[in-house]
Amino acid sequence: MHSYTTDSDERRFVPLILAALAIVLAWGSSKFLAAVHVSLPWWMEAPSTLSLYGALYTLFDKHLWRTSYVRKLGLSKIPNLAGRWDGFLASSFDNFDKQCDVILQIFQSWTQISIFLTTRTSMSRSCVAVIQVSDLNGAGLVYQYQCQPLANARKSMHMHFGTAMLRMCSDDNHHLTGEYYAGRDRGTYGQICVWKVMPNGKAEPPKD
């Protein structure tokens, strides 16, 4: 995975909160060991502030940021996009006459993300990404990708770069829609519409 940027200010104050919590835990652990009269051997140290901060940061980055409790506290506003999204795209390559089935697979932590989009003839992966949360119309995902044609692609298709701009409806966090455009080598553009696959394995198409 690679890092991504966001316009949410949570990455400014959350590390400070985790650092303060690490200091409190380190102080509490030393007091507890002293109270129970436990003396650690020379090769074992009591949990240090730095190690506790590292553990808390990793836990928050991998898991806590997406929990409902953390979100209710306002500590994380970044949408959890991780999972599989099924849908279709329409391209200027064939004058939007056909809809091509796509699978969008997103792997995400609080600070890193990887986005893979697969069609019948190609697979692309993200290089850089931005998640915007300040728009009242819904969170936005903008990323640059590298597209690699599969063995069954047309001979005219080759590796190229492009940009996708997707938005999540403010009242429907299971639906992403937007546009993409390929680089100078391809010169194509189109629309993408995907909906998230639920834990039961079913995808819920957007409501009209």
C-alpha positions, 0 to 999 in steps of 0.5 A: 500500500501507499500513503494518501493525503486528506483534507481532514485535520484529524492527523494533526491532533490524533497523534498528540492524543495518542502521545498523551495516552502513552505517557499516562500508560507508561506512568501508570505501569511504573506506578503499578509495578512499584505498588506490587513490588515487582522488580523486572530483570535487567534484560527486561524494561518496563513499557516505555512511552515511545514503545507504547506510542508506537503500539497505540499508533499502529492499533489506531492506524490498522483498526481503531480509526474505523470503529463506530466509537472512535467516529462518534468521538470525532477522532476520525472522519475519513470514510472506510472504503476498504472492501470490494465494489462491483459495478460498470464503466462506460468509455469514450473509446466506444462512444459510450455504447457499452457498459463494461463490468468492473471490480474495484478492490480497495485496501485501506488503513488510516494512513495508507491505501491501495486501489485495484480496478479490474475489467475483462481486459485490464487491471489498474492499481493506484499510485497516489491518492487523496480522500476529501471529506469536507464536501457537503455532497459526499466524500471524494476519492481522487487517485492516479493509476497505472493500467496494465492490459491483460493477455486478451486485450487488443493489440492497440492497448498498452500500459498507460497512466490515468486519473479517477475521481469518485464521490460517495453520496452523502446519504449512501455510503455504499455507492461510488460514482465519478469519472476517469480519464486516461493519459496522453497515450490513450486519450480516453475518458469515461464514467464509473459507477460501483456499489459496495459488496456487503458481508453476505456477498451481495452488492447493493445497486444504487437506488434511483 
